[in-house]
Amino acid sequence: MKQLALAPALCLLALTAWTAENDADAKRFPSPDKKLEYRIKDEGGAEIVKVKTGEAVLDLKEAAETALATESGRVLWAPDSRRFAFNYRAGGRYYTCSVYELAGAEWKALPDFETKAKAVEEAITRCERMRLKELGLPKGASRRRINDTWKVHRWIDVDTLEVFAYSEGSYGVKKKGEEDIEAFGCGILFTAKCDNKGGWKILRLRETSEGELERLLEGD
């Protein structure tokens, strides 16, 4: 009878171990050439390592900042394995990304989209002003941040990637003597091309449709 009672427990332990192993495999994000992969470190943080030896080639400083960034991190490789994007969650409703490329024998970060993509910021601002006008609110209306997202959506080719930027906020709106809270977000999808000199330039950008917006925000 004791042996029969132990059987379900042993099965549960085996299932738990199998699940943990598969979860770890899913977090490795191997490069297309199968030479590199993402690895979460036991002591915290994450790195890019050589598959064969486990030797670290790049310590991801973003992942070292919080456990949230490490656990939410996702790596998207360029087709030739010379570049990759690291999407991660940096706060409660804040998602951002970094892009790295192999320069000689060293991995280096490209300029940050969130602070350097001025054309995208301007497009989001224009979109927000239009929404404010539709609501009958002044340009300087008080805004409460709800969500900010910058993430690489996909690699188009070895040098070109598509990036999604989104900003959502809420505003107090007076209607019939009462104040309601109105919230809206503006999404921009843009294409950036790496220049092989440690930089990138925006080729085109556009506002997303409602259907696109829902799909692009999935998983955040």
Stockholm file with secondary structure:
# STOCKHOLM 1.0

chainA/1-220         MKQLALAPALCLLALTAWTAENDADAKRFPSPDKKLEYRIKDEGGAEIVKVKTGEAVLDLKEAAETALATESGRVLWAPDSRRFAFNYRAGGRYYTCSVYELAGAEWKALPDFETKAKAVEEAITRCERMRLKELGLPKGASRRRINDTWKVHRWIDVDTLEVFAYSEGSYGVKKKGEEDIEAFGCGILFTAKCDNKGGWKILRLRETSEGELERLLEGD
#=GR chainA/1-220 SS CHHHHHHHHHHHHHHHHHHHHHHHHHTCCCCTTSSEEEEECTTSCEEEEETTTCCEEEEEHHHHHCHHHHHHCEEEECTTSSEEEEEEEEETTEEEEEEEEEETTEEEECCCHHHHCHHHHHHHHHHHHHHHHHHTCCTTCCCEEEEEEEEEEEESSSSEEEEEEEEEEEEEEEETTEEEEEEEEEEEEEEEEECSSSCEEEEEEEECCHHHHHHHHTTC
#=GC SS_cons         CHHHHHHHHHHHHHHHHHHHHHHHHHTCCCCTTSSEEEEECTTSCEEEEETTTCCEEEEEHHHHHCHHHHHHCEEEECTTSSEEEEEEEEETTEEEEEEEEEETTEEEECCCHHHHCHHHHHHHHHHHHHHHHHHTCCTTCCCEEEEEEEEEEEESSSSEEEEEEEEEEEEEEEETTEEEEEEEEEEEEEEEEECSSSCEEEEEEEECCHHHHHHHHTTC
//
